[in-house]
Amino acid sequence: MAARAFAAHQRVSDALDRGRAPAASTVVSLSAVHKVFSDGDRRTVALEGIELDIARGAFVSLIGPSGCGKSTLLRLIGDLTPTTSGTITVNGKSAHLARLARDYGIVFQAPVLFDWRSVQRNVELPLELGRLPKAERERRATEMLALVELDGFERHYPWQLSGGMQQRVAIARALSFEPALLLMDEPFGALDEMSRERLNLQLLRVWQKTGTTVVFVTHSIPEAVFLSTHVVVMSPRPGRIVDIIDVDLPQPRNDLTREDPRYFGLVTRVRESLRRRDTHAATDTS
């Protein structure tokens, strides 16, 4: 098991090194991370032996079967759940200190907006908590709303917006304090396919303009390939990193990218990797 974990880590590290500029620094580093959930005498091993380095400016998608620990891994990075063992650093600090330093923003599947606050004031909320001056809060909120193409909706309320627009507000809010890292847990999972594809394009545009490092959880193989610089494939529970796909599609990506034979080839490669790991897991438990 240790040899397999080391080999997986080596493939991840090598692929990430190929995908970044030589001078790029590491934003997220995970070493020997385990997560066990306990409920009385019952223990569930959610993650086992996670080893991963993520370079500054990368867009890394986590994909795997349901229950493999993708969202748990994201929550560990964000210090929303403690590790059982192992170490996680964000910007050279522990995950806990990085959270206190507000080194990252988080976007969940639900936008989690406050209905009694306008769009503008929802985006300003983390800046208020950070006690930024009013003029600076307004400037940043206006800038972020323009970035997600919601300028003109500042005085609207969440209940007046579509689901896709609400998620764009959530993204603007997460980026308002200029985090080094953006964690996204299936942010488009509840949207229809057309809205999802449109928001994929907008997210890529935001990522390219801000240079923010993104860790993105999704169940959609096409979405992972379209968005990412790297796709990290995880095994069934207990979740391990078993493969990484280096996505070398040209940037910037657009609707034509989805018609590129190379895109279809990468989607097939990720699907085959997931199928291979599922087959091995079934064999191991038989």
FILO-227339 format. One line per field, with one value per residue (C-alpha): residue number from 1; residue in one letter; x, y, z. Coordinates in nm, 2 decimals, padded with zeros to 4 digits. Layout:
n: NUM; ...
res: A; ...
xx: X; ...
yy: Y; ...
zz: Z; ...
END
This chain:
n: 1; 2; 3; 4; 5; 6; 7; 8; 9; 10; 11; 12; 13; 14; 15; 16; 17; 18; 19; 20; 21; 22; 23; 24; 25; 26; 27; 28; 29; 30; 31; 32; 33; 34; 35; 36; 37; 38; 39; 40; 41; 42; 43; 44; 45; 46; 47; 48; 49; 50; 51; 52; 53; 54; 55; 56; 57; 58; 59; 60; 61; 62; 63; 64; 65; 66; 67; 68; 69; 70; 71; 72; 73; 74; 75; 76; 77; 78; 79; 80; 81; 82; 83; 84; 85; 86; 87; 88; 89; 90; 91; 92; 93; 94; 95; 96; 97; 98; 99; 100; 101; 102; 103; 104; 105; 106; 107; 108; 109; 110; 111; 112; 113; 114; 115; 116; 117; 118; 119; 120; 121; 122; 123; 124; 125; 126; 127; 128; 129; 130; 131; 132; 133; 134; 135; 136; 137; 138; 139; 140; 141; 142; 143; 144; 145; 146; 147; 148; 149; 150; 151; 152; 153; 154; 155; 156; 157; 158; 159; 160; 161; 162; 163; 164; 165; 166; 167; 168; 169; 170; 171; 172; 173; 174; 175; 176; 177; 178; 179; 180; 181; 182; 183; 184; 185; 186; 187; 188; 189; 190; 191; 192; 193; 194; 195; 196; 197; 198; 199; 200; 201; 202; 203; 204; 205; 206; 207; 208; 209; 210; 211; 212; 213; 214; 215; 216; 217; 218; 219; 220; 221; 222; 223; 224; 225; 226; 227; 228; 229; 230; 231; 232; 233; 234; 235; 236; 237; 238; 239; 240; 241; 242; 243; 244; 245; 246; 247; 248; 249; 250; 251; 252; 253; 254; 255; 256; 257; 258; 259; 260; 261; 262; 263; 264; 265; 266; 267; 268; 269; 270; 271; 272; 273; 274; 275; 276; 277; 278; 279; 280; 281; 282; 283; 284; 285; 286
res: M; A; A; R; A; F; A; A; H; Q; R; V; S; D; A; L; D; R; G; R; A; P; A; A; S; T; V; V; S; L; S; A; V; H; K; V; F; S; D; G; D; R; R; T; V; A; L; E; G; I; E; L; D; I; A; R; G; A; F; V; S; L; I; G; P; S; G; C; G; K; S; T; L; L; R; L; I; G; D; L; T; P; T; T; S; G; T; I; T; V; N; G; K; S; A; H; L; A; R; L; A; R; D; Y; G; I; V; F; Q; A; P; V; L; F; D; W; R; S; V; Q; R; N; V; E; L; P; L; E; L; G; R; L; P; K; A; E; R; E; R; R; A; T; E; M; L; A; L; V; E; L; D; G; F; E; R; H; Y; P; W; Q; L; S; G; G; M; Q; Q; R; V; A; I; A; R; A; L; S; F; E; P; A; L; L; L; M; D; E; P; F; G; A; L; D; E; M; S; R; E; R; L; N; L; Q; L; L; R; V; W; Q; K; T; G; T; T; V; V; F; V; T; H; S; I; P; E; A; V; F; L; S; T; H; V; V; V; M; S; P; R; P; G; R; I; V; D; I; I; D; V; D; L; P; Q; P; R; N; D; L; T; R; E; D; P; R; Y; F; G; L; V; T; R; V; R; E; S; L; R; R; R; D; T; H; A; A; T; D; T; S
xx: 00.00; 00.28; 00.45; 00.13; 00.08; 00.43; 00.39; 00.07; 00.23; 00.52; 00.29; 00.10; 00.41; 00.57; 00.25; 00.21; 00.57; 00.52; 00.21; 00.36; 00.62; 00.96; 00.94; 00.59; 00.56; 00.34; 00.02; -00.12; 00.08; -00.06; 00.16; 00.04; -00.31; -00.56; -00.91; -01.12; -01.47; -01.57; -01.92; -01.90; -01.73; -01.78; -01.49; -01.50; -01.18; -01.26; -00.91; -00.59; -00.23; -00.31; 00.00; -00.04; 00.12; -00.07; 00.12; 00.03; -00.22; -00.32; -00.68; -00.71; -01.03; -01.09; -01.30; -01.40; -01.69; -01.96; -01.84; -01.47; -01.38; -01.35; -01.55; -01.39; -01.05; -01.16; -01.29; -00.96; -00.77; -01.01; -00.97; -01.35; -01.27; -00.96; -00.73; -00.68; -00.31; -00.08; 00.00; -00.16; -00.01; -00.16; 00.08; 00.34; 00.11; -00.09; -00.45; -00.57; -00.34; -00.43; -00.80; -00.73; -00.52; -00.81; -00.59; -00.88; -01.24; -01.49; -01.79; -02.03; -02.30; -02.56; -02.47; -02.55; -02.66; -02.85; -03.19; -03.22; -02.89; -02.86; -02.62; -02.37; -02.39; -02.36; -02.04; -01.92; -01.99; -01.64; -01.49; -01.71; -01.59; -01.24; -01.32; -01.22; -01.33; -01.66; -01.52; -01.28; -01.56; -01.77; -01.49; -01.40; -01.76; -01.83; -01.51; -01.59; -01.95; -01.83; -01.58; -01.87; -02.08; -02.34; -02.28; -02.62; -02.75; -02.59; -02.92; -03.11; -03.17; -03.08; -03.45; -03.47; -03.19; -03.17; -02.97; -02.68; -02.67; -02.67; -02.37; -02.19; -02.26; -02.11; -01.80; -01.77; -01.80; -01.53; -01.29; -01.37; -01.08; -00.84; -00.76; -00.46; -00.68; -01.04; -01.21; -01.52; -01.74; -01.96; -02.07; -02.27; -02.40; -02.76; -02.78; -02.91; -02.65; -02.67; -02.63; -02.35; -02.16; -02.20; -02.08; -01.78; -01.68; -01.72; -01.53; -01.24; -01.24; -01.24; -00.96; -00.74; -00.79; -00.73; -00.46; -00.62; -00.53; -00.85; -00.93; -01.26; -01.48; -01.71; -01.88; -01.87; -01.58; -01.64; -01.66; -01.33; -01.15; -01.29; -01.19; -00.87; -00.50; -00.49; -00.76; -00.68; -00.85; -00.95; -01.03; -01.34; -01.34; -01.10; -01.01; -00.66; -00.50; -00.45; -00.39; -00.36; -00.44; -00.24; -00.49; -00.29; -00.58; -00.50; -00.59; -00.81; -01.08; -01.42; -01.72; -01.50; -01.28; -01.56; -01.55; -01.17; -01.08; -00.81; -01.08; -01.28; -00.96; -00.89; -01.25; -01.21; -00.88; -01.03; -01.33; -01.10; -00.89; -01.21; -01.33; -01.00; -00.98; -01.34; -01.26; -00.95; -01.15; -01.42; -01.14; -00.98; -01.30; -01.41
yy: 00.00; 00.24; 00.17; 00.24; 00.56; 00.68; 00.59; 00.79; 01.09; 01.08; 01.08; 01.37; 01.57; 01.50; 01.60; 01.92; 02.01; 01.97; 02.19; 02.50; 02.76; 02.67; 02.96; 02.88; 02.82; 02.57; 02.71; 02.39; 02.09; 01.78; 01.51; 01.17; 01.30; 01.06; 01.13; 00.89; 00.96; 00.80; 00.74; 00.55; 00.22; 00.27; 00.41; 00.51; 00.57; 00.85; 00.94; 00.75; 00.86; 01.17; 01.33; 01.63; 01.96; 02.23; 02.51; 02.87; 02.95; 02.59; 02.48; 02.14; 01.93; 01.64; 01.37; 01.02; 00.80; 00.92; 00.89; 00.88; 01.18; 01.47; 01.71; 01.60; 01.67; 02.01; 02.08; 01.96; 02.21; 02.48; 02.39; 02.32; 01.97; 01.86; 01.59; 01.27; 01.27; 01.42; 01.78; 02.04; 02.38; 02.67; 02.95; 02.80; 02.81; 02.54; 02.51; 02.66; 02.97; 03.01; 03.02; 03.29; 03.48; 03.45; 03.30; 03.13; 03.18; 02.90; 02.85; 02.56; 02.40; 02.63; 03.00; 03.07; 03.43; 03.65; 03.74; 04.06; 04.20; 04.33; 04.17; 04.45; 04.40; 04.02; 04.06; 04.32; 04.09; 03.94; 04.28; 04.42; 04.14; 04.23; 04.59; 04.75; 05.11; 05.16; 05.31; 05.02; 04.77; 04.93; 04.95; 04.59; 04.46; 04.67; 04.54; 04.17; 04.20; 04.34; 04.05; 03.80; 04.01; 04.12; 04.50; 04.66; 04.41; 04.57; 04.67; 04.35; 04.09; 03.72; 03.61; 03.83; 03.63; 03.30; 03.01; 03.07; 03.44; 03.36; 03.14; 03.42; 03.65; 03.38; 03.36; 03.74; 03.74; 03.46; 03.66; 04.00; 03.98; 03.86; 03.51; 03.31; 03.00; 02.94; 02.62; 02.52; 02.22; 02.13; 02.49; 02.42; 02.08; 02.20; 02.39; 02.29; 02.19; 02.51; 02.73; 02.51; 02.54; 02.92; 02.95; 02.72; 02.98; 03.27; 03.09; 03.03; 03.40; 03.50; 03.25; 03.38; 03.75; 03.69; 03.42; 03.26; 02.90; 02.69; 02.35; 02.23; 01.93; 01.79; 01.47; 01.57; 01.44; 01.68; 01.97; 01.87; 01.84; 02.16; 02.37; 02.22; 02.23; 01.90; 01.64; 01.44; 01.10; 00.95; 00.59; 00.46; 00.49; 00.51; 00.79; 00.79; 00.98; 00.72; 00.91; 01.26; 01.37; 01.66; 01.87; 02.03; 02.19; 02.54; 02.85; 03.05; 02.78; 02.84; 02.65; 02.52; 02.35; 02.10; 02.00; 01.94; 01.57; 01.62; 01.72; 01.40; 01.20; 01.35; 01.29; 00.92; 00.90; 01.03; 00.79; 00.49; 00.58; 00.60; 00.27; 00.10; 00.21; 00.10; -00.25; -00.28; -00.18; -00.44; -00.70; -00.61; -00.65; -00.97
zz: 00.00; 00.09; -00.25; -00.43; -00.24; -00.32; -00.69; -00.71; -00.53; -00.77; -01.08; -00.93; -00.85; -01.19; -01.38; -01.18; -01.24; -01.61; -01.61; -01.44; -01.51; -01.36; -01.11; -00.98; -00.61; -00.43; -00.28; -00.13; 00.00; 00.15; 00.31; 00.44; 00.51; 00.66; 00.77; 00.98; 01.10; 01.43; 01.56; 01.88; 01.80; 01.43; 01.22; 00.86; 00.68; 00.44; 00.31; 00.32; 00.24; 00.05; -00.10; -00.33; -00.42; -00.61; -00.79; -00.79; -01.06; -01.13; -01.18; -01.02; -01.03; -00.79; -00.94; -00.83; -00.74; -00.50; -00.14; -00.23; -00.01; -00.27; -00.06; 00.26; 00.11; 00.00; 00.36; 00.51; 00.29; 00.40; 00.77; 00.79; 00.91; 01.10; 00.97; 01.16; 01.08; 00.82; 00.74; 00.51; 00.43; 00.24; 00.13; 00.36; 00.67; 00.84; 00.70; 01.03; 01.01; 00.64; 00.73; 01.00; 00.75; 00.50; 00.23; 00.06; -00.05; -00.07; -00.30; -00.21; -00.43; -00.27; -00.30; 00.07; 00.02; 00.27; 00.12; 00.32; 00.18; -00.17; -00.42; -00.35; 00.03; 00.00; -00.18; 00.07; 00.37; 00.41; 00.36; 00.64; 00.87; 00.77; 00.87; 00.54; 00.49; 00.32; 00.01; -00.04; 00.02; -00.24; -00.49; -00.46; -00.47; -00.78; -00.95; -00.86; -00.98; -01.31; -01.33; -01.31; -01.55; -01.29; -01.31; -01.30; -01.05; -00.74; -00.59; -00.66; -00.39; -00.42; -00.46; -00.77; -00.94; -01.12; -00.97; -01.20; -01.12; -00.75; -00.79; -00.97; -00.67; -00.45; -00.66; -00.66; -00.28; -00.24; -00.46; -00.30; -00.05; -00.32; -00.18; -00.29; -00.32; -00.43; -00.31; -00.51; -00.40; -00.70; -00.74; -01.06; -00.97; -00.93; -01.26; -01.60; -01.86; -02.06; -01.75; -01.63; -01.96; -01.97; -01.61; -01.69; -01.95; -01.71; -01.44; -01.67; -01.77; -01.40; -01.32; -01.61; -01.50; -01.13; -01.14; -00.84; -00.77; -00.79; -00.64; -00.78; -00.69; -00.96; -01.06; -01.42; -01.63; -01.92; -01.68; -01.51; -01.84; -01.98; -01.68; -01.55; -01.59; -01.40; -01.31; -01.00; -01.00; -00.67; -00.57; -00.40; -00.03; 00.14; -00.10; -00.24; -00.52; -00.79; -01.11; -01.25; -01.60; -01.73; -01.94; -02.22; -02.41; -02.54; -02.34; -02.35; -02.39; -02.55; -02.70; -02.98; -02.72; -02.65; -03.02; -03.02; -03.07; -02.80; -02.56; -02.63; -02.59; -02.25; -02.14; -02.24; -02.06; -01.73; -01.77; -01.83; -01.53; -01.31; -01.45; -01.40; -01.04; -00.98; -01.12; -00.90; -00.60; -00.67; -00.72; -00.39; -00.19; -00.36
END
